[in-house]
Every structure is written in structure tokens, then in C-alpha cells.
């Protein structure tokens, strides 16, 4: 009988496998040797697709950003809706792959999906009347906010042991041990509260609402 053929090695398969490895074990787990073993190939064969590990990490990071939805910044769209939908989609993508966030935090560089995202967000804000300098700062602020939210869980920062927080020392943390049990509700609620406050605050500073000399 003919031996079953191995799946063809491709950039997409390498990136998918690398992301799964990073998700499962963190960035330090990714090495050429380990990735090749996961793929069932020899290490040198990876270099036919990616010249360096940094190039591979760029591709992995960009595959995550490619999941982010930016269509709300379309022609004639309200900038507030654009920011809200972008930030929510951005956080969802990063929260699903938190171990890759440090790579994404370095900026878009030459990554196509990241550059398309930046172009859509910046272009949408400028089209809505924000001066380019302010639009740049707003987009940067959203990135900082989203990345920080995706990196960790506030709720899971507290242990679930009710005896851990002595009321004599921490009189206001009597229910802190319950936070981990409600992680999703707490963390997503905190993100949504902050995002809404951010957008509402910006609305008060929109050029259309300010005197001409401001």
C-alpha cells in the first residue's frame, strides 16, 4: 500500500501551528526545533518559508490582527461607532491570544493586516473631522487601552480564598475572593465601562463642538 502523504508545509500551516503553540505554552515555547517537531518536519525546511524567527513572529501576530473588524469605519460612518466596534473586535482578538500581545505591542511595522487596520482607523477618524495629529493620538490611545485589557485579568488577580484578605488590614476587600468566579463579567464590564467613558469624553472634544480658537 502507498504510504499516506504528509500534509504539505505552507506558510499558513506554519503560522497556525506556531500560534497554537504560543497559545498553549507562551512565547518562550516557540523555537525552530519545537515548531518543526509539532509539524513533523525537519527544522531547516521552515526556512524555506520564513528566513528568521522574527519574520515568523510577525506573520503570527499579523494573523491575529487580521481577525479584527474595521468595517465600521466605512464611508459616512459615525466615528464613535467606528471606535467602539474596532476596540471591541480588537480586544476579542487579543484576548483570545494574550501571549502574542507583547509582539503586537511593538507596532505594525511592515505587517499588512496591522497596517490596514491602522489605515482604516486613522482614515476614519480624519474623515470624521478629527485633525490628523489628534486622530493619531486617539488611535494610539485605543491601542494602549485594548492591549492593556487583553494582557491580563483584573478579576483573576485575587485569590479565591475568603481568608486571604484580613478585614483588619483590608476592610474593603471582604468580597474580593469572589471576583475570580465572575471573571468574564468583571473584566468585560470594566473594558466596556472604560471604552464608553473614553468615547463619551472624546465626543465632548470633537472639533465640531469646540470654538474655532480651541
PyMOL CGO cylinders between C-alpha atoms (Angstrom):
from pymol import cmd
from pymol.cgo import CYLINDER

trace = [
    CYLINDER, 0.00, 0.00, 0.00, 1.14, 3.51, -0.71, 0.3, 1, 1, 1, 1, 1, 1,
    CYLINDER, 1.14, 3.51, -0.71, 2.28, 5.44, 2.32, 0.3, 1, 1, 1, 1, 1, 1,
    CYLINDER, 2.28, 5.44, 2.32, -0.04, 8.32, 3.29, 0.3, 1, 1, 1, 1, 1, 1,
    CYLINDER, -0.04, 8.32, 3.29, 1.29, 11.65, 2.17, 0.3, 1, 1, 1, 1, 1, 1,
    CYLINDER, 1.29, 11.65, 2.17, 2.30, 14.18, 4.78, 0.3, 1, 1, 1, 1, 1, 1,
    CYLINDER, 2.30, 14.18, 4.78, 0.33, 17.45, 4.67, 0.3, 1, 1, 1, 1, 1, 1,
    CYLINDER, 0.33, 17.45, 4.67, 2.16, 19.97, 2.54, 0.3, 1, 1, 1, 1, 1, 1,
    CYLINDER, 2.16, 19.97, 2.54, 4.15, 22.51, 4.51, 0.3, 1, 1, 1, 1, 1, 1,
    CYLINDER, 4.15, 22.51, 4.51, 2.88, 26.03, 3.86, 0.3, 1, 1, 1, 1, 1, 1,
    CYLINDER, 2.88, 26.03, 3.86, 3.19, 29.45, 5.45, 0.3, 1, 1, 1, 1, 1, 1,
    CYLINDER, 3.19, 29.45, 5.45, -0.40, 29.21, 6.63, 0.3, 1, 1, 1, 1, 1, 1,
    CYLINDER, -0.40, 29.21, 6.63, 0.14, 25.84, 8.30, 0.3, 1, 1, 1, 1, 1, 1,
    CYLINDER, 0.14, 25.84, 8.30, 3.35, 27.03, 9.96, 0.3, 1, 1, 1, 1, 1, 1,
    CYLINDER, 3.35, 27.03, 9.96, 1.67, 30.19, 11.28, 0.3, 1, 1, 1, 1, 1, 1,
    CYLINDER, 1.67, 30.19, 11.28, -1.39, 28.29, 12.55, 0.3, 1, 1, 1, 1, 1, 1,
    CYLINDER, -1.39, 28.29, 12.55, 0.77, 25.74, 14.35, 0.3, 1, 1, 1, 1, 1, 1,
    CYLINDER, 0.77, 25.74, 14.35, 3.05, 28.40, 15.81, 0.3, 1, 1, 1, 1, 1, 1,
    CYLINDER, 3.05, 28.40, 15.81, 0.08, 30.36, 17.15, 0.3, 1, 1, 1, 1, 1, 1,
    CYLINDER, 0.08, 30.36, 17.15, -1.42, 27.24, 18.71, 0.3, 1, 1, 1, 1, 1, 1,
    CYLINDER, -1.42, 27.24, 18.71, 1.91, 26.52, 20.41, 0.3, 1, 1, 1, 1, 1, 1,
    CYLINDER, 1.91, 26.52, 20.41, 2.19, 30.08, 21.72, 0.3, 1, 1, 1, 1, 1, 1,
    CYLINDER, 2.19, 30.08, 21.72, -1.41, 30.00, 22.94, 0.3, 1, 1, 1, 1, 1, 1,
    CYLINDER, -1.41, 30.00, 22.94, -0.80, 26.75, 24.79, 0.3, 1, 1, 1, 1, 1, 1,
    CYLINDER, -0.80, 26.75, 24.79, 2.62, 27.37, 26.29, 0.3, 1, 1, 1, 1, 1, 1,
    CYLINDER, 2.62, 27.37, 26.29, 3.57, 31.03, 25.79, 0.3, 1, 1, 1, 1, 1, 1,
    CYLINDER, 3.57, 31.03, 25.79, 6.12, 32.83, 23.62, 0.3, 1, 1, 1, 1, 1, 1,
    CYLINDER, 6.12, 32.83, 23.62, 9.20, 31.17, 25.19, 0.3, 1, 1, 1, 1, 1, 1,
    CYLINDER, 9.20, 31.17, 25.19, 7.97, 27.78, 23.97, 0.3, 1, 1, 1, 1, 1, 1,
    CYLINDER, 7.97, 27.78, 23.97, 8.34, 28.77, 20.32, 0.3, 1, 1, 1, 1, 1, 1,
    CYLINDER, 8.34, 28.77, 20.32, 11.59, 27.59, 18.77, 0.3, 1, 1, 1, 1, 1, 1,
    CYLINDER, 11.59, 27.59, 18.77, 12.51, 26.27, 15.34, 0.3, 1, 1, 1, 1, 1, 1,
    CYLINDER, 12.51, 26.27, 15.34, 13.16, 22.81, 16.76, 0.3, 1, 1, 1, 1, 1, 1,
    CYLINDER, 13.16, 22.81, 16.76, 9.90, 22.66, 18.71, 0.3, 1, 1, 1, 1, 1, 1,
    CYLINDER, 9.90, 22.66, 18.71, 7.82, 24.02, 15.84, 0.3, 1, 1, 1, 1, 1, 1,
    CYLINDER, 7.82, 24.02, 15.84, 9.37, 21.59, 13.38, 0.3, 1, 1, 1, 1, 1, 1,
    CYLINDER, 9.37, 21.59, 13.38, 8.56, 18.72, 15.73, 0.3, 1, 1, 1, 1, 1, 1,
    CYLINDER, 8.56, 18.72, 15.73, 4.96, 19.87, 16.00, 0.3, 1, 1, 1, 1, 1, 1,
    CYLINDER, 4.96, 19.87, 16.00, 4.72, 19.99, 12.22, 0.3, 1, 1, 1, 1, 1, 1,
    CYLINDER, 4.72, 19.99, 12.22, 6.53, 16.67, 11.72, 0.3, 1, 1, 1, 1, 1, 1,
    CYLINDER, 6.53, 16.67, 11.72, 9.23, 18.19, 9.51, 0.3, 1, 1, 1, 1, 1, 1,
    CYLINDER, 9.23, 18.19, 9.51, 12.92, 18.97, 9.73, 0.3, 1, 1, 1, 1, 1, 1,
    CYLINDER, 12.92, 18.97, 9.73, 13.94, 22.34, 11.15, 0.3, 1, 1, 1, 1, 1, 1,
    CYLINDER, 13.94, 22.34, 11.15, 15.69, 23.63, 8.01, 0.3, 1, 1, 1, 1, 1, 1,
    CYLINDER, 15.69, 23.63, 8.01, 12.51, 23.17, 5.96, 0.3, 1, 1, 1, 1, 1, 1,
    CYLINDER, 12.51, 23.17, 5.96, 10.92, 26.04, 7.90, 0.3, 1, 1, 1, 1, 1, 1,
    CYLINDER, 10.92, 26.04, 7.90, 13.49, 28.43, 6.47, 0.3, 1, 1, 1, 1, 1, 1,
    CYLINDER, 13.49, 28.43, 6.47, 12.07, 27.87, 3.00, 0.3, 1, 1, 1, 1, 1, 1,
    CYLINDER, 12.07, 27.87, 3.00, 9.06, 29.87, 4.23, 0.3, 1, 1, 1, 1, 1, 1,
    CYLINDER, 9.06, 29.87, 4.23, 10.46, 32.15, 6.96, 0.3, 1, 1, 1, 1, 1, 1,
    CYLINDER, 10.46, 32.15, 6.96, 14.03, 33.38, 6.95, 0.3, 1, 1, 1, 1, 1, 1,
    CYLINDER, 14.03, 33.38, 6.95, 14.10, 34.22, 10.68, 0.3, 1, 1, 1, 1, 1, 1,
    CYLINDER, 14.10, 34.22, 10.68, 12.12, 33.62, 13.84, 0.3, 1, 1, 1, 1, 1, 1,
    CYLINDER, 12.12, 33.62, 13.84, 11.24, 37.33, 13.95, 0.3, 1, 1, 1, 1, 1, 1,
    CYLINDER, 11.24, 37.33, 13.95, 9.73, 37.06, 10.47, 0.3, 1, 1, 1, 1, 1, 1,
    CYLINDER, 9.73, 37.06, 10.47, 7.63, 34.14, 11.67, 0.3, 1, 1, 1, 1, 1, 1,
    CYLINDER, 7.63, 34.14, 11.67, 6.50, 36.03, 14.78, 0.3, 1, 1, 1, 1, 1, 1,
    CYLINDER, 6.50, 36.03, 14.78, 5.48, 38.95, 12.59, 0.3, 1, 1, 1, 1, 1, 1,
    CYLINDER, 5.48, 38.95, 12.59, 3.34, 36.63, 10.50, 0.3, 1, 1, 1, 1, 1, 1,
    CYLINDER, 3.34, 36.63, 10.50, 1.79, 35.04, 13.59, 0.3, 1, 1, 1, 1, 1, 1,
    CYLINDER, 1.79, 35.04, 13.59, 0.99, 38.45, 15.10, 0.3, 1, 1, 1, 1, 1, 1,
    CYLINDER, 0.99, 38.45, 15.10, -0.47, 39.65, 11.81, 0.3, 1, 1, 1, 1, 1, 1,
    CYLINDER, -0.47, 39.65, 11.81, -2.71, 36.60, 11.59, 0.3, 1, 1, 1, 1, 1, 1,
    CYLINDER, -2.71, 36.60, 11.59, -4.27, 37.69, 14.89, 0.3, 1, 1, 1, 1, 1, 1,
    CYLINDER, -4.27, 37.69, 14.89, -4.74, 41.28, 13.77, 0.3, 1, 1, 1, 1, 1, 1,
    CYLINDER, -4.74, 41.28, 13.77, -6.35, 40.03, 10.56, 0.3, 1, 1, 1, 1, 1, 1,
    CYLINDER, -6.35, 40.03, 10.56, -9.27, 38.89, 12.74, 0.3, 1, 1, 1, 1, 1, 1,
    CYLINDER, -9.27, 38.89, 12.74, -10.01, 42.48, 13.81, 0.3, 1, 1, 1, 1, 1, 1,
    CYLINDER, -10.01, 42.48, 13.81, -13.07, 44.08, 12.22, 0.3, 1, 1, 1, 1, 1, 1,
    CYLINDER, -13.07, 44.08, 12.22, -12.65, 47.66, 10.93, 0.3, 1, 1, 1, 1, 1, 1,
    CYLINDER, -12.65, 47.66, 10.93, -15.59, 47.92, 8.53, 0.3, 1, 1, 1, 1, 1, 1,
    CYLINDER, -15.59, 47.92, 8.53, -17.41, 50.27, 10.92, 0.3, 1, 1, 1, 1, 1, 1,
    CYLINDER, -17.41, 50.27, 10.92, -15.02, 52.99, 9.72, 0.3, 1, 1, 1, 1, 1, 1,
    CYLINDER, -15.02, 52.99, 9.72, -16.66, 52.91, 6.28, 0.3, 1, 1, 1, 1, 1, 1,
    CYLINDER, -16.66, 52.91, 6.28, -17.60, 55.96, 4.23, 0.3, 1, 1, 1, 1, 1, 1,
    CYLINDER, -17.60, 55.96, 4.23, -20.07, 58.17, 6.08, 0.3, 1, 1, 1, 1, 1, 1,
    CYLINDER, -20.07, 58.17, 6.08, -19.86, 56.09, 9.27, 0.3, 1, 1, 1, 1, 1, 1,
    CYLINDER, -19.86, 56.09, 9.27, -20.11, 57.69, 12.69, 0.3, 1, 1, 1, 1, 1, 1,
    CYLINDER, -20.11, 57.69, 12.69, -16.65, 57.84, 14.25, 0.3, 1, 1, 1, 1, 1, 1,
    CYLINDER, -16.65, 57.84, 14.25, -17.98, 56.81, 17.66, 0.3, 1, 1, 1, 1, 1, 1,
    CYLINDER, -17.98, 56.81, 17.66, -19.44, 53.62, 16.23, 0.3, 1, 1, 1, 1, 1, 1,
    CYLINDER, -19.44, 53.62, 16.23, -16.19, 53.03, 14.40, 0.3, 1, 1, 1, 1, 1, 1,
    CYLINDER, -16.19, 53.03, 14.40, -14.12, 53.33, 17.57, 0.3, 1, 1, 1, 1, 1, 1,
    CYLINDER, -14.12, 53.33, 17.57, -16.48, 51.19, 19.64, 0.3, 1, 1, 1, 1, 1, 1,
    CYLINDER, -16.48, 51.19, 19.64, -16.69, 48.36, 17.12, 0.3, 1, 1, 1, 1, 1, 1,
    CYLINDER, -16.69, 48.36, 17.12, -12.97, 48.46, 16.36, 0.3, 1, 1, 1, 1, 1, 1,
    CYLINDER, -12.97, 48.46, 16.36, -11.97, 48.39, 20.03, 0.3, 1, 1, 1, 1, 1, 1,
    CYLINDER, -11.97, 48.39, 20.03, -14.35, 45.54, 20.87, 0.3, 1, 1, 1, 1, 1, 1,
    CYLINDER, -14.35, 45.54, 20.87, -13.21, 43.42, 17.94, 0.3, 1, 1, 1, 1, 1, 1,
    CYLINDER, -13.21, 43.42, 17.94, -9.56, 44.26, 18.64, 0.3, 1, 1, 1, 1, 1, 1,
    CYLINDER, -9.56, 44.26, 18.64, -9.86, 43.22, 22.28, 0.3, 1, 1, 1, 1, 1, 1,
    CYLINDER, -9.86, 43.22, 22.28, -11.65, 39.99, 21.37, 0.3, 1, 1, 1, 1, 1, 1,
    CYLINDER, -11.65, 39.99, 21.37, -8.82, 39.02, 19.01, 0.3, 1, 1, 1, 1, 1, 1,
    CYLINDER, -8.82, 39.02, 19.01, -6.10, 39.84, 21.52, 0.3, 1, 1, 1, 1, 1, 1,
    CYLINDER, -6.10, 39.84, 21.52, -7.91, 38.31, 24.49, 0.3, 1, 1, 1, 1, 1, 1,
    CYLINDER, -7.91, 38.31, 24.49, -8.12, 35.04, 22.57, 0.3, 1, 1, 1, 1, 1, 1,
    CYLINDER, -8.12, 35.04, 22.57, -4.33, 35.09, 22.08, 0.3, 1, 1, 1, 1, 1, 1,
    CYLINDER, -4.33, 35.09, 22.08, -2.85, 37.07, 25.02, 0.3, 1, 1, 1, 1, 1, 1,
    CYLINDER, -2.85, 37.07, 25.02, 0.64, 35.55, 24.74, 0.3, 1, 1, 1, 1, 1, 1,
    CYLINDER, 0.64, 35.55, 24.74, 1.19, 37.25, 21.36, 0.3, 1, 1, 1, 1, 1, 1,
    CYLINDER, 1.19, 37.25, 21.36, 0.28, 40.71, 22.70, 0.3, 1, 1, 1, 1, 1, 1,
    CYLINDER, 0.28, 40.71, 22.70, 3.91, 41.67, 23.52, 0.3, 1, 1, 1, 1, 1, 1,
    CYLINDER, 3.91, 41.67, 23.52, 4.79, 41.17, 19.86, 0.3, 1, 1, 1, 1, 1, 1,
    CYLINDER, 4.79, 41.17, 19.86, 1.79, 43.20, 18.70, 0.3, 1, 1, 1, 1, 1, 1,
    CYLINDER, 1.79, 43.20, 18.70, 2.70, 45.98, 21.15, 0.3, 1, 1, 1, 1, 1, 1,
    CYLINDER, 2.70, 45.98, 21.15, 5.82, 46.71, 19.10, 0.3, 1, 1, 1, 1, 1, 1,
    CYLINDER, 5.82, 46.71, 19.10, 3.64, 48.32, 16.45, 0.3, 1, 1, 1, 1, 1, 1,
    CYLINDER, 3.64, 48.32, 16.45, 2.55, 47.42, 12.90, 0.3, 1, 1, 1, 1, 1, 1,
    CYLINDER, 2.55, 47.42, 12.90, 5.98, 47.70, 11.27, 0.3, 1, 1, 1, 1, 1, 1,
    CYLINDER, 5.98, 47.70, 11.27, 5.51, 46.13, 7.84, 0.3, 1, 1, 1, 1, 1, 1,
    CYLINDER, 5.51, 46.13, 7.84, 2.71, 43.74, 8.78, 0.3, 1, 1, 1, 1, 1, 1,
    CYLINDER, 2.71, 43.74, 8.78, -0.04, 44.05, 6.10, 0.3, 1, 1, 1, 1, 1, 1,
    CYLINDER, -0.04, 44.05, 6.10, -3.09, 43.36, 8.30, 0.3, 1, 1, 1, 1, 1, 1,
    CYLINDER, -3.09, 43.36, 8.30, -1.84, 45.65, 11.06, 0.3, 1, 1, 1, 1, 1, 1,
    CYLINDER, -1.84, 45.65, 11.06, -1.17, 48.41, 8.54, 0.3, 1, 1, 1, 1, 1, 1,
    CYLINDER, -1.17, 48.41, 8.54, -4.63, 48.01, 7.02, 0.3, 1, 1, 1, 1, 1, 1,
    CYLINDER, -4.63, 48.01, 7.02, -6.15, 48.25, 10.49, 0.3, 1, 1, 1, 1, 1, 1,
    CYLINDER, -6.15, 48.25, 10.49, -4.15, 51.38, 11.30, 0.3, 1, 1, 1, 1, 1, 1,
    CYLINDER, -4.15, 51.38, 11.30, -5.04, 52.93, 7.95, 0.3, 1, 1, 1, 1, 1, 1,
    CYLINDER, -5.04, 52.93, 7.95, -8.77, 52.26, 8.42, 0.3, 1, 1, 1, 1, 1, 1,
    CYLINDER, -8.77, 52.26, 8.42, -8.90, 53.62, 11.96, 0.3, 1, 1, 1, 1, 1, 1,
    CYLINDER, -8.90, 53.62, 11.96, -6.82, 56.73, 11.27, 0.3, 1, 1, 1, 1, 1, 1,
    CYLINDER, -6.82, 56.73, 11.27, -8.58, 57.39, 7.96, 0.3, 1, 1, 1, 1, 1, 1,
    CYLINDER, -8.58, 57.39, 7.96, -11.99, 57.02, 9.59, 0.3, 1, 1, 1, 1, 1, 1,
    CYLINDER, -11.99, 57.02, 9.59, -11.15, 59.50, 12.34, 0.3, 1, 1, 1, 1, 1, 1,
    CYLINDER, -11.15, 59.50, 12.34, -9.72, 62.08, 9.93, 0.3, 1, 1, 1, 1, 1, 1,
    CYLINDER, -9.72, 62.08, 9.93, -12.76, 61.68, 7.65, 0.3, 1, 1, 1, 1, 1, 1,
    CYLINDER, -12.76, 61.68, 7.65, -14.96, 62.38, 10.70, 0.3, 1, 1, 1, 1, 1, 1,
    CYLINDER, -14.96, 62.38, 10.70, -13.29, 65.76, 11.22, 0.3, 1, 1, 1, 1, 1, 1,
    CYLINDER, -13.29, 65.76, 11.22, -10.50, 65.00, 13.67, 0.3, 1, 1, 1, 1, 1, 1,
    CYLINDER, -10.50, 65.00, 13.67, -7.23, 66.77, 12.84, 0.3, 1, 1, 1, 1, 1, 1,
    CYLINDER, -7.23, 66.77, 12.84, -4.54, 64.24, 11.85, 0.3, 1, 1, 1, 1, 1, 1,
    CYLINDER, -4.54, 64.24, 11.85, -2.46, 64.81, 14.99, 0.3, 1, 1, 1, 1, 1, 1,
    CYLINDER, -2.46, 64.81, 14.99, -5.45, 64.22, 17.25, 0.3, 1, 1, 1, 1, 1, 1,
    CYLINDER, -5.45, 64.22, 17.25, -6.57, 61.21, 15.19, 0.3, 1, 1, 1, 1, 1, 1,
    CYLINDER, -6.57, 61.21, 15.19, -3.10, 59.70, 15.65, 0.3, 1, 1, 1, 1, 1, 1,
    CYLINDER, -3.10, 59.70, 15.65, -3.23, 60.18, 19.43, 0.3, 1, 1, 1, 1, 1, 1,
    CYLINDER, -3.23, 60.18, 19.43, -6.75, 58.74, 19.64, 0.3, 1, 1, 1, 1, 1, 1,
    CYLINDER, -6.75, 58.74, 19.64, -5.81, 55.62, 17.68, 0.3, 1, 1, 1, 1, 1, 1,
    CYLINDER, -5.81, 55.62, 17.68, -2.71, 55.16, 19.82, 0.3, 1, 1, 1, 1, 1, 1,
    CYLINDER, -2.71, 55.16, 19.82, -4.79, 55.57, 22.97, 0.3, 1, 1, 1, 1, 1, 1,
    CYLINDER, -4.79, 55.57, 22.97, -7.23, 52.89, 21.85, 0.3, 1, 1, 1, 1, 1, 1,
    CYLINDER, -7.23, 52.89, 21.85, -4.34, 50.52, 21.12, 0.3, 1, 1, 1, 1, 1, 1,
    CYLINDER, -4.34, 50.52, 21.12, -2.88, 51.09, 24.60, 0.3, 1, 1, 1, 1, 1, 1,
    CYLINDER, -2.88, 51.09, 24.60, -6.26, 50.56, 26.22, 0.3, 1, 1, 1, 1, 1, 1,
    CYLINDER, -6.26, 50.56, 26.22, -7.04, 47.40, 24.29, 0.3, 1, 1, 1, 1, 1, 1,
    CYLINDER, -7.04, 47.40, 24.29, -3.60, 45.85, 24.75, 0.3, 1, 1, 1, 1, 1, 1,
    CYLINDER, -3.60, 45.85, 24.75, -3.64, 46.51, 28.48, 0.3, 1, 1, 1, 1, 1, 1,
    CYLINDER, -3.64, 46.51, 28.48, -7.09, 44.99, 28.79, 0.3, 1, 1, 1, 1, 1, 1,
    CYLINDER, -7.09, 44.99, 28.79, -6.08, 41.87, 26.87, 0.3, 1, 1, 1, 1, 1, 1,
    CYLINDER, -6.08, 41.87, 26.87, -2.83, 41.24, 28.73, 0.3, 1, 1, 1, 1, 1, 1,
    CYLINDER, -2.83, 41.24, 28.73, -4.34, 40.11, 31.98, 0.3, 1, 1, 1, 1, 1, 1,
    CYLINDER, -4.34, 40.11, 31.98, -7.41, 39.68, 34.11, 0.3, 1, 1, 1, 1, 1, 1,
    CYLINDER, -7.41, 39.68, 34.11, -8.16, 42.04, 36.99, 0.3, 1, 1, 1, 1, 1, 1,
    CYLINDER, -8.16, 42.04, 36.99, -10.63, 39.55, 38.44, 0.3, 1, 1, 1, 1, 1, 1,
    CYLINDER, -10.63, 39.55, 38.44, -8.11, 36.71, 38.48, 0.3, 1, 1, 1, 1, 1, 1,
    CYLINDER, -8.11, 36.71, 38.48, -5.62, 38.90, 40.31, 0.3, 1, 1, 1, 1, 1, 1,
    CYLINDER, -5.62, 38.90, 40.31, -7.37, 37.99, 43.56, 0.3, 1, 1, 1, 1, 1, 1,
    CYLINDER, -7.37, 37.99, 43.56, -7.25, 34.51, 45.11, 0.3, 1, 1, 1, 1, 1, 1,
    CYLINDER, -7.25, 34.51, 45.11, -10.50, 32.70, 45.79, 0.3, 1, 1, 1, 1, 1, 1,
    CYLINDER, -10.50, 32.70, 45.79, -9.65, 32.04, 49.44, 0.3, 1, 1, 1, 1, 1, 1,
    CYLINDER, -9.65, 32.04, 49.44, -12.03, 34.02, 51.70, 0.3, 1, 1, 1, 1, 1, 1,
    CYLINDER, -12.03, 34.02, 51.70, -9.44, 34.01, 54.49, 0.3, 1, 1, 1, 1, 1, 1,
    CYLINDER, -9.44, 34.01, 54.49, -6.76, 35.65, 52.34, 0.3, 1, 1, 1, 1, 1, 1,
    CYLINDER, -6.76, 35.65, 52.34, -7.90, 39.21, 52.98, 0.3, 1, 1, 1, 1, 1, 1,
    CYLINDER, -7.90, 39.21, 52.98, -7.96, 40.02, 56.67, 0.3, 1, 1, 1, 1, 1, 1,
    CYLINDER, -7.96, 40.02, 56.67, -10.67, 42.68, 57.22, 0.3, 1, 1, 1, 1, 1, 1,
    CYLINDER, -10.67, 42.68, 57.22, -8.46, 44.34, 59.80, 0.3, 1, 1, 1, 1, 1, 1,
    CYLINDER, -8.46, 44.34, 59.80, -5.91, 45.06, 57.09, 0.3, 1, 1, 1, 1, 1, 1,
    CYLINDER, -5.91, 45.06, 57.09, -8.17, 45.25, 54.04, 0.3, 1, 1, 1, 1, 1, 1,
    CYLINDER, -8.17, 45.25, 54.04, -11.57, 46.44, 55.26, 0.3, 1, 1, 1, 1, 1, 1,
    CYLINDER, -11.57, 46.44, 55.26, -12.94, 46.94, 51.75, 0.3, 1, 1, 1, 1, 1, 1,
    CYLINDER, -12.94, 46.94, 51.75, -11.90, 43.61, 50.20, 0.3, 1, 1, 1, 1, 1, 1,
    CYLINDER, -11.90, 43.61, 50.20, -14.33, 41.35, 52.01, 0.3, 1, 1, 1, 1, 1, 1,
    CYLINDER, -14.33, 41.35, 52.01, -15.75, 40.05, 48.73, 0.3, 1, 1, 1, 1, 1, 1,
    CYLINDER, -15.75, 40.05, 48.73, -12.58, 40.18, 46.63, 0.3, 1, 1, 1, 1, 1, 1,
    CYLINDER, -12.58, 40.18, 46.63, -12.26, 36.39, 46.75, 0.3, 1, 1, 1, 1, 1, 1,
    CYLINDER, -12.26, 36.39, 46.75, -15.44, 36.16, 44.67, 0.3, 1, 1, 1, 1, 1, 1,
    CYLINDER, -15.44, 36.16, 44.67, -14.05, 38.12, 41.72, 0.3, 1, 1, 1, 1, 1, 1,
    CYLINDER, -14.05, 38.12, 41.72, -12.34, 35.19, 40.02, 0.3, 1, 1, 1, 1, 1, 1,
    CYLINDER, -12.34, 35.19, 40.02, -15.65, 33.36, 39.90, 0.3, 1, 1, 1, 1, 1, 1,
    CYLINDER, -15.65, 33.36, 39.90, -17.08, 36.23, 37.85, 0.3, 1, 1, 1, 1, 1, 1,
    CYLINDER, -17.08, 36.23, 37.85, -14.01, 36.89, 35.71, 0.3, 1, 1, 1, 1, 1, 1,
    CYLINDER, -14.01, 36.89, 35.71, -15.74, 37.40, 32.37, 0.3, 1, 1, 1, 1, 1, 1,
    CYLINDER, -15.74, 37.40, 32.37, -18.42, 39.66, 33.78, 0.3, 1, 1, 1, 1, 1, 1,
    CYLINDER, -18.42, 39.66, 33.78, -15.91, 41.78, 35.71, 0.3, 1, 1, 1, 1, 1, 1,
    CYLINDER, -15.91, 41.78, 35.71, -13.25, 42.08, 33.03, 0.3, 1, 1, 1, 1, 1, 1,
    CYLINDER, -13.25, 42.08, 33.03, -15.59, 42.63, 30.10, 0.3, 1, 1, 1, 1, 1, 1,
    CYLINDER, -15.59, 42.63, 30.10, -17.67, 45.06, 32.14, 0.3, 1, 1, 1, 1, 1, 1,
    CYLINDER, -17.67, 45.06, 32.14, -14.56, 47.03, 33.09, 0.3, 1, 1, 1, 1, 1, 1,
    CYLINDER, -14.56, 47.03, 33.09, -13.45, 47.19, 29.47, 0.3, 1, 1, 1, 1, 1, 1,
    CYLINDER, -13.45, 47.19, 29.47, -16.87, 48.33, 28.28, 0.3, 1, 1, 1, 1, 1, 1,
    CYLINDER, -16.87, 48.33, 28.28, -17.13, 50.96, 31.03, 0.3, 1, 1, 1, 1, 1, 1,
    CYLINDER, -17.13, 50.96, 31.03, -13.71, 52.36, 30.16, 0.3, 1, 1, 1, 1, 1, 1,
    CYLINDER, -13.71, 52.36, 30.16, -14.36, 52.28, 26.42, 0.3, 1, 1, 1, 1, 1, 1,
    CYLINDER, -14.36, 52.28, 26.42, -17.67, 54.11, 26.78, 0.3, 1, 1, 1, 1, 1, 1,
    CYLINDER, -17.67, 54.11, 26.78, -16.07, 56.72, 29.03, 0.3, 1, 1, 1, 1, 1, 1,
    CYLINDER, -16.07, 56.72, 29.03, -13.26, 57.18, 26.52, 0.3, 1, 1, 1, 1, 1, 1,
    CYLINDER, -13.26, 57.18, 26.52, -15.60, 57.67, 23.57, 0.3, 1, 1, 1, 1, 1, 1,
    CYLINDER, -15.60, 57.67, 23.57, -18.01, 59.92, 25.51, 0.3, 1, 1, 1, 1, 1, 1,
    CYLINDER, -18.01, 59.92, 25.51, -15.09, 62.05, 26.63, 0.3, 1, 1, 1, 1, 1, 1,
    CYLINDER, -15.09, 62.05, 26.63, -13.79, 62.37, 23.09, 0.3, 1, 1, 1, 1, 1, 1,
    CYLINDER, -13.79, 62.37, 23.09, -17.23, 63.38, 21.87, 0.3, 1, 1, 1, 1, 1, 1,
    CYLINDER, -17.23, 63.38, 21.87, -17.03, 66.43, 24.12, 0.3, 1, 1, 1, 1, 1, 1,
    CYLINDER, -17.03, 66.43, 24.12, -13.75, 67.38, 22.46, 0.3, 1, 1, 1, 1, 1, 1,
    CYLINDER, -13.75, 67.38, 22.46, -14.78, 66.83, 18.83, 0.3, 1, 1, 1, 1, 1, 1,
    CYLINDER, -14.78, 66.83, 18.83, -13.80, 69.82, 16.65, 0.3, 1, 1, 1, 1, 1, 1,
    CYLINDER, -13.80, 69.82, 16.65, -17.44, 70.42, 15.68, 0.3, 1, 1, 1, 1, 1, 1,
    CYLINDER, -17.44, 70.42, 15.68, -18.26, 71.13, 19.34, 0.3, 1, 1, 1, 1, 1, 1,
    CYLINDER, -18.26, 71.13, 19.34, -15.30, 73.40, 20.11, 0.3, 1, 1, 1, 1, 1, 1,
    CYLINDER, -15.30, 73.40, 20.11, -14.87, 77.13, 19.48, 0.3, 1, 1, 1, 1, 1, 1,
    CYLINDER, -14.87, 77.13, 19.48, -12.76, 77.88, 16.42, 0.3, 1, 1, 1, 1, 1, 1,
    CYLINDER, -12.76, 77.88, 16.42, -9.85, 79.13, 18.55, 0.3, 1, 1, 1, 1, 1, 1,
    CYLINDER, -9.85, 79.13, 18.55, -9.63, 76.00, 20.75, 0.3, 1, 1, 1, 1, 1, 1,
]
cmd.load_cgo(trace, "trace")
